[in-house]
Amino acid sequence: MFSLALLLGIIEGLTEFLPVSSTGHLIIFSDLLGFEGPNSKTFEIVIQLGAILAICWLYRAKLWSTARGMLQQNTSDVHFAANILVAFLPAMLLGGLLHGFIKTVLFNPTIVAAALLGGGVAILLAERYKPAPSYHALGTLSLPVCLKIGVCQCLALIPGTSRSGATIIGALLLGVDRKTAAEFSFFLAIPTMFAATVYDLYKSRHELSFDGWQLVAIGFVSAFVAAMLVVKVLMRYIERHGFTPFAWYRIALGAGMLLLLLY
């Protein structure tokens, strides 16, 4: 059981910031591996927190300088924080309104498989038909562009779509270059995932249990380490190869899942 907790934590960390859907992968592999942790709800929430904290650690200098700059009313830091807040709001509002529906209706393997497949096709189309980049740095993004990216993030409320995939595709189609799109997606993940985690903890407070906390701790640490590694590698990879390989991976995984479900 400890090895399964370690593996699922690694899967969460590796997939959370790739455009392949961490939720979809956890649903698939938890089922395939027959993982029955001390409390699946607690386990899933806490290992996701590990991935979030990895981003906070990697970008701690930027986060600290932004916080300090806001206190000093530095224009560029205030602008950056406002961009993140504006992009965060659509998913926060829609996620709060539809939380019950999402958890009870959309969390099923068929929807996950279809979302993986459809998202893969969307990435291929975005890479082929995206406009020439107009935005090459986080500081150049405007509030309207960030709001539109935030609206795209709402698509990730469908399990299997991928939060990072939705935001990155949206950013590419709005004229943001690959590196800046990925960086903005990482920073947007911090308030989005923290809010989702806290809300999940609150809504599931009567179901939560920390029996078998060792498994939870193993999943948390492995998700943290895996996320740290994947973010560092991803930034170098996408500048050279783009997102097309992730699209084909999603299509293969989604199609394979649908075939298994149908037959």
C-alpha positions as a Markdown table, in Angstrom:
| # | Residue | x | y | z |
|---|---|---|---|---|
| 1 | Met | 0.0 | 0.0 | 0.0 |
| 2 | Phe | 2.9 | 2.4 | 0.7 |
| 3 | Ser | 4.3 | 1.8 | -2.8 |
| 4 | Leu | 0.9 | 2.6 | -4.3 |
| 5 | Ala | 0.7 | 5.8 | -2.3 |
| 6 | Leu | 4.1 | 6.8 | -3.5 |
| 7 | Leu | 3.2 | 6.0 | -7.1 |
| 8 | Leu | 0.0 | 8.0 | -7.0 |
| 9 | Gly | 1.8 | 10.9 | -5.4 |
| 10 | Ile | 4.3 | 10.8 | -8.3 |
| 11 | Ile | 1.5 | 10.7 | -10.8 |
| 12 | Glu | -0.2 | 13.7 | -9.3 |
| 13 | Gly | 3.0 | 15.7 | -9.2 |
| 14 | Leu | 4.0 | 14.8 | -12.8 |
| 15 | Thr | 0.6 | 15.5 | -14.3 |
| 16 | Glu | -0.7 | 18.5 | -12.3 |
| 17 | Phe | 1.2 | 21.1 | -14.4 |
| 18 | Leu | 1.3 | 19.2 | -17.7 |
| 19 | Pro | -1.7 | 19.6 | -20.1 |
| 20 | Val | -2.8 | 16.0 | -19.6 |
| 21 | Ser | -5.2 | 16.2 | -16.6 |
| 22 | Ser | -4.0 | 15.1 | -13.1 |
| 23 | Thr | -7.6 | 14.4 | -12.1 |
| 24 | Gly | -8.1 | 12.1 | -15.0 |
| 25 | His | -4.8 | 10.2 | -14.3 |
| 26 | Leu | -5.7 | 9.8 | -10.6 |
| 27 | Ile | -9.1 | 8.4 | -11.4 |
| 28 | Ile | -7.6 | 6.0 | -14.0 |
| 29 | Phe | -4.6 | 4.7 | -11.9 |
| 30 | Ser | -6.4 | 4.5 | -8.6 |
| 31 | Asp | -9.0 | 2.2 | -10.3 |
| 32 | Leu | -6.3 | 0.2 | -12.2 |
| 33 | Leu | -4.1 | -0.2 | -9.1 |
| 34 | Gly | -7.0 | -0.9 | -6.8 |
| 35 | Phe | -5.8 | 1.7 | -4.3 |
| 36 | Glu | -8.0 | 2.0 | -1.3 |
| 37 | Gly | -6.2 | 4.4 | 1.0 |
| 38 | Pro | -7.2 | 5.3 | 4.6 |
| 39 | Asn | -9.6 | 7.8 | 3.1 |
| 40 | Ser | -9.5 | 8.5 | -0.6 |
| 41 | Lys | -10.9 | 12.0 | -0.3 |
| 42 | Thr | -8.3 | 13.1 | 2.2 |
| 43 | Phe | -5.5 | 11.4 | 0.2 |
| 44 | Glu | -6.5 | 13.2 | -3.1 |
| 45 | Ile | -6.8 | 16.6 | -1.5 |
| 46 | Val | -3.5 | 16.5 | 0.5 |
| 47 | Ile | -1.4 | 15.2 | -2.4 |
| 48 | Gln | -2.8 | 18.0 | -4.6 |
| 49 | Leu | -1.6 | 20.4 | -1.9 |
| 50 | Gly | 1.9 | 19.0 | -2.2 |
| 51 | Ala | 1.9 | 19.9 | -5.9 |
| 52 | Ile | 0.7 | 23.4 | -5.2 |
| 53 | Leu | 3.4 | 24.0 | -2.6 |
| 54 | Ala | 6.0 | 22.9 | -5.1 |
| 55 | Ile | 5.1 | 25.8 | -7.4 |
| 56 | Cys | 5.1 | 28.2 | -4.4 |
| 57 | Trp | 8.6 | 27.0 | -3.6 |
| 58 | Leu | 10.0 | 27.2 | -7.1 |
| 59 | Tyr | 8.6 | 30.7 | -7.7 |
| 60 | Arg | 9.1 | 31.9 | -4.1 |
| 61 | Ala | 11.4 | 34.8 | -5.2 |
| 62 | Lys | 8.7 | 36.1 | -7.7 |
| 63 | Leu | 5.9 | 35.7 | -5.2 |
| 64 | Trp | 7.9 | 37.5 | -2.4 |
| 65 | Ser | 8.9 | 40.3 | -4.7 |
| 66 | Thr | 5.3 | 40.7 | -5.9 |
| 67 | Ala | 4.0 | 40.8 | -2.3 |
| 68 | Arg | 6.6 | 43.4 | -1.3 |
| 69 | Gly | 6.1 | 45.4 | -4.4 |
| 70 | Met | 2.3 | 45.6 | -3.8 |
| 71 | Leu | 2.9 | 47.0 | -0.3 |
| 72 | Gln | 5.1 | 49.6 | -1.9 |
| 73 | Gln | 2.5 | 50.2 | -4.6 |
| 74 | Asn | 4.9 | 49.2 | -7.4 |
| 75 | Thr | 2.9 | 49.5 | -10.6 |
| 76 | Ser | 4.2 | 46.4 | -12.3 |
| 77 | Asp | 3.7 | 44.2 | -9.2 |
| 78 | Val | 0.2 | 45.5 | -8.7 |
| 79 | His | -0.6 | 44.9 | -12.4 |
| 80 | Phe | 0.7 | 41.3 | -12.2 |
| 81 | Ala | -1.3 | 40.5 | -9.0 |
| 82 | Ala | -4.4 | 42.1 | -10.6 |
| 83 | Asn | -3.9 | 39.9 | -13.7 |
| 84 | Ile | -3.8 | 36.7 | -11.6 |
| 85 | Leu | -6.9 | 37.8 | -9.6 |
| 86 | Val | -8.9 | 38.6 | -12.7 |
| 87 | Ala | -8.0 | 35.3 | -14.3 |
| 88 | Phe | -8.8 | 33.4 | -11.1 |
| 89 | Leu | -12.3 | 34.8 | -10.6 |
| 90 | Pro | -14.3 | 33.0 | -13.3 |
| 91 | Ala | -13.3 | 29.5 | -12.2 |
| 92 | Met | -13.8 | 30.5 | -8.5 |
| 93 | Leu | -17.4 | 31.7 | -9.1 |
| 94 | Leu | -18.4 | 28.9 | -11.5 |
| 95 | Gly | -16.7 | 26.2 | -9.5 |
| 96 | Gly | -18.5 | 27.3 | -6.3 |
| 97 | Leu | -21.8 | 27.3 | -8.1 |
| 98 | Leu | -21.4 | 23.9 | -9.8 |
| 99 | His | -19.4 | 22.1 | -7.2 |
| 100 | Gly | -22.1 | 19.6 | -6.3 |
| 101 | Phe | -23.0 | 18.9 | -9.9 |
| 102 | Ile | -19.3 | 18.4 | -10.9 |
| 103 | Lys | -18.6 | 15.9 | -8.1 |
| 104 | Thr | -21.8 | 13.9 | -8.5 |
| 105 | Val | -22.3 | 13.9 | -12.2 |
| 106 | Leu | -19.1 | 14.7 | -14.1 |
| 107 | Phe | -16.7 | 12.5 | -12.1 |
| 108 | Asn | -17.0 | 9.3 | -14.2 |
| 109 | Pro | -14.6 | 7.4 | -16.4 |
| 110 | Thr | -16.5 | 8.0 | -19.7 |
| 111 | Ile | -16.5 | 11.8 | -19.3 |
| 112 | Val | -12.8 | 11.7 | -18.3 |
| 113 | Ala | -11.9 | 9.7 | -21.4 |
| 114 | Ala | -13.9 | 11.9 | -23.7 |
| 115 | Ala | -12.3 | 15.1 | -22.2 |
| 116 | Leu | -8.8 | 13.6 | -22.6 |
| 117 | Leu | -9.5 | 12.8 | -26.2 |
| 118 | Gly | -11.2 | 16.1 | -27.0 |
| 119 | Gly | -8.5 | 18.1 | -25.2 |
| 120 | Gly | -5.8 | 16.4 | -27.2 |
| 121 | Val | -7.5 | 17.4 | -30.4 |
| 122 | Ala | -7.9 | 21.0 | -29.1 |
| 123 | Ile | -4.2 | 21.2 | -28.4 |
| 124 | Leu | -3.3 | 20.0 | -31.9 |
| 125 | Leu | -5.6 | 22.6 | -33.4 |
| 126 | Ala | -4.3 | 25.3 | -31.2 |
| 127 | Glu | -0.7 | 24.5 | -32.1 |
| 128 | Arg | -1.5 | 24.6 | -35.8 |
| 129 | Tyr | -3.8 | 27.6 | -36.0 |
| 130 | Lys | -2.5 | 29.8 | -33.1 |
| 131 | Pro | -1.8 | 33.4 | -34.2 |
| 132 | Ala | 1.8 | 34.8 | -34.1 |
| 133 | Pro | 2.6 | 35.7 | -30.5 |
| 134 | Ser | 2.0 | 39.2 | -29.4 |
| 135 | Tyr | 2.9 | 38.7 | -25.7 |
| 136 | His | 6.3 | 37.5 | -24.7 |
| 137 | Ala | 6.5 | 38.2 | -21.0 |
| 138 | Leu | 4.1 | 38.1 | -18.0 |
| 139 | Gly | 4.4 | 41.9 | -17.6 |
| 140 | Thr | 3.0 | 42.6 | -21.0 |
| 141 | Leu | -0.3 | 40.7 | -20.5 |
| 142 | Ser | -3.4 | 43.0 | -20.3 |
| 143 | Leu | -6.4 | 42.5 | -17.9 |
| 144 | Pro | -8.8 | 41.6 | -20.8 |
| 145 | Val | -6.4 | 38.9 | -22.0 |
| 146 | Cys | -6.0 | 37.5 | -18.5 |
| 147 | Leu | -9.8 | 37.5 | -18.0 |
| 148 | Lys | -10.2 | 35.5 | -21.2 |
| 149 | Ile | -7.6 | 33.0 | -20.1 |
| 150 | Gly | -9.6 | 32.7 | -16.8 |
| 151 | Val | -12.7 | 32.0 | -18.7 |
| 152 | Cys | -10.8 | 29.2 | -20.6 |
| 153 | Gln | -9.8 | 27.8 | -17.2 |
| 154 | Cys | -13.5 | 27.2 | -16.5 |
| 155 | Leu | -13.4 | 24.3 | -19.0 |
| 156 | Ala | -11.1 | 22.5 | -16.5 |
| 157 | Leu | -14.1 | 22.1 | -14.2 |
| 158 | Ile | -14.9 | 19.1 | -16.5 |
| 159 | Pro | -12.7 | 16.2 | -15.1 |
| 160 | Gly | -10.1 | 15.1 | -17.7 |
| 161 | Thr | -9.9 | 18.5 | -19.4 |
| 162 | Ser | -6.8 | 19.7 | -17.5 |
| 163 | Arg | -6.5 | 23.0 | -15.8 |
| 164 | Ser | -3.1 | 23.8 | -17.2 |
| 165 | Gly | -4.2 | 22.5 | -20.7 |
| 166 | Ala | -7.2 | 24.8 | -20.8 |
| 167 | Thr | -5.3 | 27.9 | -19.7 |
| 168 | Ile | -2.3 | 27.2 | -21.9 |
| 169 | Ile | -4.5 | 26.6 | -25.0 |
| 170 | Gly | -6.5 | 29.7 | -24.3 |
| 171 | Ala | -3.4 | 31.8 | -23.9 |
| 172 | Leu | -1.8 | 30.4 | -27.2 |
| 173 | Leu | -5.0 | 31.3 | -29.1 |
| 174 | Leu | -4.9 | 34.8 | -27.6 |
| 175 | Gly | -1.4 | 35.5 | -28.9 |
| 176 | Val | 0.7 | 34.5 | -25.8 |
| 177 | Asp | 3.9 | 32.7 | -26.6 |
| 178 | Arg | 4.5 | 29.2 | -25.2 |
| 179 | Lys | 6.8 | 30.0 | -22.4 |
| 180 | Thr | 4.7 | 32.9 | -21.1 |
| 181 | Ala | 1.5 | 30.9 | -21.4 |
| 182 | Ala | 3.0 | 28.1 | -19.3 |
| 183 | Glu | 4.4 | 30.5 | -16.7 |
| 184 | Phe | 1.1 | 32.3 | -16.4 |
| 185 | Ser | -0.7 | 28.9 | -16.0 |
| 186 | Phe | 1.7 | 28.0 | -13.1 |
| 187 | Phe | 1.0 | 31.3 | -11.3 |
| 188 | Leu | -2.7 | 31.0 | -11.9 |
| 189 | Ala | -2.6 | 27.5 | -10.4 |
| 190 | Ile | -1.6 | 28.9 | -7.0 |
| 191 | Pro | -4.9 | 30.7 | -6.0 |
| 192 | Thr | -7.0 | 28.4 | -8.1 |
| 193 | Met | -5.8 | 25.2 | -6.5 |
| 194 | Phe | -5.5 | 26.6 | -3.0 |
| 195 | Ala | -9.1 | 27.8 | -3.3 |
| 196 | Ala | -10.3 | 24.4 | -4.7 |
| 197 | Thr | -8.4 | 22.5 | -2.0 |
| 198 | Val | -9.8 | 24.6 | 0.9 |
| 199 | Tyr | -13.3 | 24.4 | -0.6 |
| 200 | Asp | -13.0 | 20.6 | -1.0 |
| 201 | Leu | -11.8 | 20.3 | 2.6 |
| 202 | Tyr | -14.8 | 22.4 | 3.8 |
| 203 | Lys | -17.4 | 20.5 | 1.8 |
| 204 | Ser | -16.0 | 17.1 | 2.7 |
| 205 | Arg | -15.2 | 18.0 | 6.3 |
| 206 | His | -17.5 | 15.3 | 7.7 |
| 207 | Glu | -15.9 | 12.6 | 5.5 |
| 208 | Leu | -12.3 | 13.4 | 6.2 |
| 209 | Ser | -10.1 | 11.1 | 8.2 |
| 210 | Phe | -6.4 | 11.0 | 8.9 |
| 211 | Asp | -6.3 | 7.3 | 9.7 |
| 212 | Gly | -3.3 | 5.9 | 8.0 |
| 213 | Trp | -1.6 | 9.3 | 7.9 |
| 214 | Gln | 1.7 | 7.7 | 6.8 |
| 215 | Leu | 0.1 | 7.0 | 3.3 |
| 216 | Val | -1.1 | 10.5 | 3.1 |
| 217 | Ala | 2.4 | 11.9 | 4.0 |
| 218 | Ile | 4.1 | 9.7 | 1.4 |
| 219 | Gly | 1.7 | 10.8 | -1.3 |
| 220 | Phe | 2.2 | 14.5 | -0.3 |
| 221 | Val | 6.0 | 14.4 | -0.4 |
| 222 | Ser | 6.2 | 12.4 | -3.6 |
| 223 | Ala | 3.7 | 14.8 | -5.3 |
| 224 | Phe | 5.8 | 17.8 | -4.1 |
| 225 | Val | 9.1 | 16.4 | -5.4 |
| 226 | Ala | 7.6 | 15.2 | -8.7 |
| 227 | Ala | 6.0 | 18.6 | -9.4 |
| 228 | Met | 9.3 | 20.4 | -8.7 |
| 229 | Leu | 11.1 | 18.2 | -11.2 |
| 230 | Val | 8.4 | 18.4 | -14.0 |
| 231 | Val | 8.0 | 22.1 | -13.9 |
| 232 | Lys | 11.8 | 22.7 | -14.3 |
| 233 | Val | 12.0 | 20.3 | -17.2 |
| 234 | Leu | 8.7 | 21.4 | -18.8 |
| 235 | Met | 9.8 | 25.0 | -19.4 |
| 236 | Arg | 12.9 | 23.9 | -21.4 |
| 237 | Tyr | 10.9 | 21.2 | -23.3 |
| 238 | Ile | 8.0 | 23.3 | -24.5 |
| 239 | Glu | 10.3 | 26.0 | -26.0 |
| 240 | Arg | 11.8 | 23.4 | -28.3 |
| 241 | His | 9.0 | 20.9 | -28.9 |
| 242 | Gly | 5.7 | 22.7 | -28.1 |
| 243 | Phe | 2.6 | 20.9 | -26.7 |
| 244 | Thr | 1.9 | 18.5 | -29.6 |
| 245 | Pro | 3.5 | 15.4 | -27.9 |
| 246 | Phe | 1.1 | 15.9 | -25.0 |
| 247 | Ala | -1.8 | 16.1 | -27.4 |
| 248 | Trp | -1.1 | 12.8 | -29.0 |
| 249 | Tyr | -0.6 | 11.2 | -25.5 |
| 250 | Arg | -4.0 | 12.5 | -24.5 |
| 251 | Ile | -5.6 | 11.2 | -27.6 |
| 252 | Ala | -4.1 | 7.7 | -27.2 |
| 253 | Leu | -5.0 | 7.5 | -23.5 |
| 254 | Gly | -8.6 | 8.8 | -24.0 |
| 255 | Ala | -9.2 | 6.6 | -27.0 |
| 256 | Gly | -7.8 | 3.6 | -25.1 |
| 257 | Met | -10.1 | 4.3 | -22.1 |
| 258 | Leu | -13.2 | 4.7 | -24.3 |
| 259 | Leu | -12.4 | 1.3 | -26.0 |
| 260 | Leu | -12.1 | -0.4 | -22.6 |
| 261 | Leu | -15.3 | 1.2 | -21.4 |
| 262 | Leu | -17.2 | 0.2 | -24.5 |
| 263 | Tyr | -15.9 | -3.3 | -24.7 |
